[in-house]
Amino acid sequence: MIGEISIRHRLKGENAFFVFKHFDGNFTSRYVNGLLENGLIRNCICGWVDFLKESYRAELYFVSPEPSGTNLPFTAENIDKLNQKDNG
C-alpha cells in the first residue's frame, strides 16, 4: 500500500509499515517526531488503515516541523482527538 501511494504521487524516500492489533498513537507520534527531531526526514505522511472483510477505515496525516495555519503538534493526544472527532 505504501509503495503504491508513493509511485502514484511520485514520492521518494524511506518508508516503513508497522502492524499492530490496535492503533497506537503514542508509538506513531514518538517514531515520527524522533525522525523529524534527528533531521532524518523533513516531512512525513503517516497514518493507519484498519481493514476487515468489506469494511475499512484509513487515517492519513501530513507531518511537518514547520507551522502553518491549522497544524496541531503531532502528539498522541492530538491524534486521538482527530480519531474521536471522525468517529463521533
N, C-alpha and C positions, 0 to 999 in steps of 0.2 A: 504494500500500500504506500509506504513512504517513497519507494523508488518510483512508482507511477506518478505520484504528485510531483516529485522532483523533475521527472522527464517532461511531463506536460507543461510545467511552468518554467522550465529551463533553470532550475535551482541547482547550484553546485555547492558542494561542501560535504561535511560529515553528516551522518545520520545515525540514529540509534532507535531501537524498538524494544520496549520492555513489556513483559506480560505480568499482570497482577490479577488476582481474583476480583479485587475491587479497586476503583480509582484511588490513588494515593497522592493527593495534592501536596503533602509535605515532601515526599520524595521528589516530585516533579519540580517544585519551586527550588529545593536545595540543589538539585542537579543542574538546572538551567542557570540559576543565579551564580553557582560556582564557576561554570564555564564563562559567563559574562565577566565576573569579577577577576578571573585569571587571564582575561584577554584572549581566550581560546576561540571565542566567537564574537561577532559584532551584533548579530540579530539571531532570532530563533523562531521557528514555527514549531509549536509543540501542542500536544493535546492528547486526547484518548478517544478510543472507539469501543463501544460495547455492542456486540453483535450476537444475536441468538435467534436461530431459525429465520423468521421473516421480519424480525424487529431489530432495529439498530438505533444507536444514538452516537453522535460524534460532536466533540467539542474541540475546536482548534483555537490557538492563541498565537498572536504575533508578539514577541517579546523583544524589547529594545531597551538599552540603558538610557536612551535619550528621551526626555519627557516630551509629550505632545498633548494636545487638547484633552482627551478623555482617558489617557493612560492611568491605570492604577498600578501601584507597586505589585510586582509579581510574587505574591506570598500565598501560602496555603489558605489563609483566611479569605483572601480576595477571590481565589479560585473557587472555594466553597460557596461564597456569596453568589458568584455568577451561576454556578450549577444549581443552587436553590432557586434563583430567580427564574431560570429556564424551566425548572420543574414545578414552579409554583402557581 
